[in-house]
Amino acid sequence: VQLQASGGGLVQAGGSLRLSCAASGRITTINTMGWYRQAPGKQRELVAEITNDGWTNVPNSVKGRFTISRGDAKNTVDLQMNSLKPEDTAAYYCQMWIPTDAKDYWGQGTLVTVSS
Protein backbone atom coordinates (compact mmCIF):
# COMPACT_ATOMS: atom_id res chain seq x y z
CA VAL A 1 0.00 0.00 0.00
CA GLN A 2 1.31 3.42 -0.95
CA LEU A 3 0.01 6.83 0.01
CA GLN A 4 0.61 9.85 -2.19
CA ALA A 5 0.03 13.29 -0.73
CA SER A 6 -0.22 16.50 -2.71
CA GLY A 7 -1.29 20.12 -2.41
CA GLY A 8 1.32 21.70 -0.18
CA GLY A 9 2.99 24.98 -0.96
CA LEU A 10 3.69 28.53 0.10
CA VAL A 11 0.81 30.76 1.16
CA GLN A 12 0.42 34.04 3.00
CA ALA A 13 -1.13 34.18 6.44
CA GLY A 14 -4.90 34.13 6.16
CA GLY A 15 -4.81 32.11 2.97
CA SER A 16 -6.03 28.62 2.18
CA LEU A 17 -4.63 25.35 0.91
CA ARG A 18 -6.17 21.99 0.17
CA LEU A 19 -4.21 18.80 0.69
CA SER A 20 -5.14 15.51 -0.89
CA CYS A 21 -3.97 11.97 -0.28
CA ALA A 22 -4.64 8.86 -2.32
CA ALA A 23 -3.92 5.28 -1.35
CA SER A 24 -3.07 2.61 -3.89
CA GLY A 25 -2.16 -1.05 -3.78
CA ARG A 26 -3.79 -4.03 -2.07
CA ILE A 27 -6.35 -2.33 0.13
CA THR A 28 -9.17 -4.11 1.90
CA THR A 29 -10.88 -1.63 4.15
CA ILE A 30 -9.44 1.59 5.52
CA ASN A 31 -10.78 2.25 8.98
CA THR A 32 -9.32 5.65 9.78
CA MET A 33 -7.67 8.28 7.63
CA GLY A 34 -5.87 11.23 9.06
CA TRP A 35 -3.45 14.06 8.65
CA TYR A 36 -0.51 14.77 10.92
CA ARG A 37 2.10 17.49 10.82
CA GLN A 38 5.62 17.94 12.07
CA ALA A 39 7.38 21.27 12.38
CA PRO A 40 11.18 21.48 12.67
CA GLY A 41 12.29 20.53 16.17
CA LYS A 42 8.81 19.44 17.21
CA GLN A 43 7.00 16.14 17.56
CA ARG A 44 4.54 14.93 14.99
CA GLU A 45 1.00 15.90 15.96
CA LEU A 46 -2.50 15.01 14.83
CA VAL A 47 -4.21 17.60 12.65
CA ALA A 48 -7.44 15.78 11.83
CA GLU A 49 -8.81 12.28 11.40
CA ILE A 50 -11.93 10.71 9.98
CA THR A 51 -13.33 7.21 10.44
CA ASN A 52 -15.24 4.93 8.12
CA ASP A 53 -18.58 6.13 9.39
CA GLY A 54 -17.68 9.80 9.09
CA TRP A 55 -16.72 10.62 12.66
CA THR A 56 -14.07 13.32 12.73
CA ASN A 57 -11.59 14.42 15.33
CA VAL A 58 -9.95 17.84 15.05
CA PRO A 59 -7.79 19.31 17.82
CA ASN A 60 -8.54 22.75 19.20
CA SER A 61 -5.43 24.22 17.57
CA VAL A 62 -7.03 23.92 14.11
CA LYS A 63 -10.73 23.52 14.91
CA GLY A 64 -12.86 25.88 12.87
CA ARG A 65 -10.06 26.39 10.33
CA PHE A 66 -9.26 22.88 9.06
CA THR A 67 -11.78 20.40 7.67
CA ILE A 68 -11.09 16.76 6.85
CA SER A 69 -13.21 14.85 4.39
CA ARG A 70 -13.14 11.69 2.36
CA GLY A 71 -12.39 12.45 -1.26
CA ASP A 72 -14.71 11.73 -4.15
CA ALA A 73 -12.47 8.90 -5.30
CA LYS A 74 -12.20 5.74 -3.25
CA ASN A 75 -9.41 5.60 -0.66
CA THR A 76 -8.71 9.31 -0.75
CA VAL A 77 -8.79 11.93 1.96
CA ASP A 78 -8.65 15.71 1.75
CA LEU A 79 -7.73 18.43 4.21
CA GLN A 80 -9.08 21.91 3.61
CA MET A 81 -7.03 24.47 5.50
CA ASN A 82 -8.38 28.01 5.85
CA SER A 83 -7.18 31.06 7.77
CA LEU A 84 -3.66 29.68 7.79
CA LYS A 85 -1.19 31.01 10.34
CA PRO A 86 2.61 31.01 10.33
CA GLU A 87 2.51 28.44 13.13
CA ASP A 88 0.80 26.03 10.73
CA THR A 89 4.08 25.77 8.83
CA ALA A 90 5.14 22.13 8.83
CA ALA A 91 5.47 18.96 6.81
CA TYR A 92 2.01 17.38 6.56
CA TYR A 93 1.65 13.60 6.43
CA CYS A 94 -1.40 11.57 5.55
CA GLN A 95 -2.04 8.37 7.44
CA MET A 96 -4.36 5.42 7.00
CA TRP A 97 -5.12 2.54 9.33
CA ILE A 98 -5.99 -0.77 7.68
CA PRO A 99 -7.20 -3.21 10.35
CA THR A 100 -6.68 -6.37 8.28
CA ASP A 101 -3.02 -5.42 7.94
CA ALA A 102 -2.87 -4.24 11.57
CA LYS A 103 -0.75 -1.43 10.28
CA ASP A 104 -0.57 2.31 9.82
CA TYR A 105 0.48 3.52 6.40
CA TRP A 106 2.05 6.93 5.88
CA GLY A 107 2.48 9.26 2.95
CA GLN A 108 5.75 10.91 2.09
CA GLY A 109 4.83 14.31 3.51
CA THR A 110 4.00 17.56 1.78
CA LEU A 111 5.43 20.88 2.93
CA VAL A 112 3.16 23.75 3.92
CA THR A 113 4.79 27.12 4.48
CA VAL A 114 2.77 30.07 5.75
CA SER A 115 4.43 33.47 5.53
CA SER A 116 3.52 36.36 7.80
C-alpha positions, 0 to 999 in steps of 0.5 A: 500500500502506498500513500501519495500526498499533494497540495502543499505549498507557500501561502500568506497568512490568512490564505487557504490550501487543500491537501489531498492523499490517495492510497493505492495497492492491495487495500481491503478496508481503511478504517481511519484516515488522518493528517498529521504534521511535524514542524522542525524541532517538534513532535509529529501531531495530529491535525485531523482524522476521519473514520469509516462512518464519518466521525471526525476528530480535530484538535482545538489548535485547528478547529474551525479552520481545518476540515477533513473529508473523504475524497470523491475517489475511493481511498482518498482523503482531503484536508481543507485548511483556511485562515492559515497562520505562520505556526501552521508551517510544517510537513504534513503527512497523511495516514491510513489505518488498515485493520486487516493489515494491523498497520498504519500507512504513511504518505511521504509528507508535503510541505506547507509554508505560511508566511507572515 
